[in-house]
């Protein structure tokens, strides 16, 4: 039974105006097979949490700890974290000119597994996953994310999620910029991945829309760099009705 | 031409700029005082001649030479060249003839005229021209290899002609030693479709100065690719005149400069007919102490070129300290009635976001860097259109990357490390 624990995490970034504190003591435990939604207004630090877990060098961890099955994630390099079983589906996936999707997927799978995948089953797995995500065959020979529409980029992220089979995945605003059909396809992919591998999910979103298709076990409201309130799925419904206004008066936050 | 090149100026101690006196043929200093000095205003107005005696001795201050290590090849600019026929090898291909023709061949001089002394020196000296003539509408590919030029200073002249409506890919493969100055004339008949790839994989001491002059006829399409990997000093200057209405050119370049290597390309596209289209993409990587690249991209949209569509770009990826990349795009427009004209240039280190993305998928930093460089250069290779050559060049790039033990450690990402 895998577990991802975030303990009293404080994170800052360097800006032109000096050091800016973003995360101010985040505590969160995700067990294998659980879906946690993190919701919050813009600028509350949701994406910072996602990128800090993945190890983006821009974010400076001042204190705290991230443990994956008891092992300290913060001392791992970005690629070590991925090989340990963490995956970040990015809000703005990066274009890699000259590197085809096929080449990229095979390289990543080889890196994660420590050995090259058996060629026949791998091709079948890739084709199957692409078909499920309604991705045309031609995607395989296109350069990674180059000229992809917003929806295609998000599908490509979920394709990797399904093929790389992480223990825990963080989905950073995967719903943003998707029309309703694409949202359904992407959500099906996430649900399929969870069904197949039993991974734990941290779903970061501004809107409740995606929660109609991916049902969270827990909802955390993120305000001003920490969790201001948490509860079950009913909390999302309340946010849908009331918005984030009641959290935005600083005095009320803890 | 009665005007002096723009860069023939010398700063005086007083701070003003004076024209340097010149004895260049037909290029006398004005007598009406220094204020009458007018630099070359238009790219097409540069002094041209096939006769080496018409050019002054090269000083390195000339516009065409100012970024080149001219002292290292005075034998090519000022010495006597061997203009004799040299060994070539190629497999026979239907629809392509390869032969040596006399200086009196009617095609010689139809695609362009030298604008500098090394090219004129070669033009004055070559005994026979290598002529590659393409006919027939079916697609075909020929590789002509030169690998036995030796270490003596040499002149060469090559003609590549595509007859009207013909189609082919012509690969000039260069290996071995060389001290070579040459002119290549590329002549595209009406509606022909020609790809010319010039691959420089010379030995490490080689010096190669070449000008490719192309004239593209009505509705014809030229794809021109420069691949420079090996050699000490390699300077390939393609100059394309879109001479016929509806003519089209794609100019691609790929270069990888290692320590001490000088790889240069001065690209010039002259839109001289309506509805002509050009795209220029040159990409280079630099690695090692004193690795040096130069890219100058001139586009001139002439007053006859209504409906022109033009875009040029140069990208350089700097992989280590101690390198220098010059990138100079120039655009001149003489008619406002165009579809588009633009240029872009960027020289930088690794894109840290690309590395982060790849690493976040479990790929090690070293492998991620290789993928990014390979991908950066592959973007050009993917457009060549010759599968066998593309595979071979991929392998050559791979070898360049693997030979570089400095690659993983040399560049520290420009981001705050934890």
Boltz contact constraints between the chains, C-beta under 6 A:
constraints:
  - contact:
      token1: [A, 14]
      token2: [B, 416]
      max_distance: 6.0
  - contact:
      token1: [A, 54]
      token2: [B, 360]
      max_distance: 6.0
  - contact:
      token1: [A, 56]
      token2: [B, 356]
      max_distance: 6.0
  - contact:
      token1: [A, 57]
      token2: [B, 415]
      max_distance: 6.0
  - contact:
      token1: [A, 57]
      token2: [B, 417]
      max_distance: 6.0
  - contact:
      token1: [A, 58]
      token2: [B, 415]
      max_distance: 6.0
  - contact:
      token1: [A, 78]
      token2: [B, 359]
      max_distance: 6.0
  - contact:
      token1: [A, 78]
      token2: [B, 360]
      max_distance: 6.0
  - contact:
      token1: [A, 79]
      token2: [B, 359]
      max_distance: 6.0
  - contact:
      token1: [A, 79]
      token2: [B, 362]
      max_distance: 6.0
  - contact:
      token1: [A, 79]
      token2: [B, 363]
      max_distance: 6.0
  - contact:
      token1: [A, 79]
      token2: [B, 364]
      max_distance: 6.0
  - contact:
      token1: [A, 82]
      token2: [B, 360]
      max_distance: 6.0
  - contact:
      token1: [A, 82]
      token2: [B, 361]
      max_distance: 6.0
  - contact:
      token1: [A, 82]
      token2: [B, 362]
      max_distance: 6.0
  - contact:
      token1: [A, 83]
      token2: [B, 362]
      max_distance: 6.0
  - contact:
      token1: [A, 88]
      token2: [B, 360]
      max_distance: 6.0
  - contact:
      token1: [A, 94]
      token2: [B, 353]
      max_distance: 6.0
  - contact:
      token1: [A, 94]
      token2: [B, 354]
      max_distance: 6.0
  - contact:
      token1: [A, 94]
      token2: [B, 357]
      max_distance: 6.0
  - contact:
      token1: [A, 96]
      token2: [B, 354]
      max_distance: 6.0
  - contact:
      token1: [A, 96]
      token2: [B, 375]
      max_distance: 6.0
  - contact:
      token1: [A, 97]
      token2: [B, 375]
      max_distance: 6.0
  - contact:
      token1: [A, 97]
      token2: [B, 379]
      max_distance: 6.0
  - contact:
      token1: [A, 98]
      token2: [B, 375]
      max_distance: 6.0
  - contact:
      token1: [A, 98]
      token2: [B, 376]
      max_distance: 6.0
  - contact:
      token1: [A, 98]
      token2: [B, 378]
      max_distance: 6.0
  - contact:
      token1: [A, 98]
      token2: [B, 379]
      max_distance: 6.0
  - contact:
      token1: [A, 99]
      token2: [B, 371]
      max_distance: 6.0
  - contact:
      token1: [A, 99]
      token2: [B, 375]
      max_distance: 6.0
  - contact:
      token1: [A, 107]
      token2: [B, 363]
      max_distance: 6.0
  - contact:
      token1: [A, 108]
      token2: [B, 361]
      max_distance: 6.0
  - contact:
      token1: [A, 108]
      token2: [B, 362]
      max_distance: 6.0
  - contact:
      token1: [A, 108]
      token2: [B, 363]
      max_distance: 6.0
  - contact:
      token1: [A, 111]
      token2: [B, 362]
      max_distance: 6.0
  - contact:
      token1: [A, 111]
      token2: [B, 363]
      max_distance: 6.0
  - contact:
      token1: [A, 112]
      token2: [B, 362]
      max_distance: 6.0
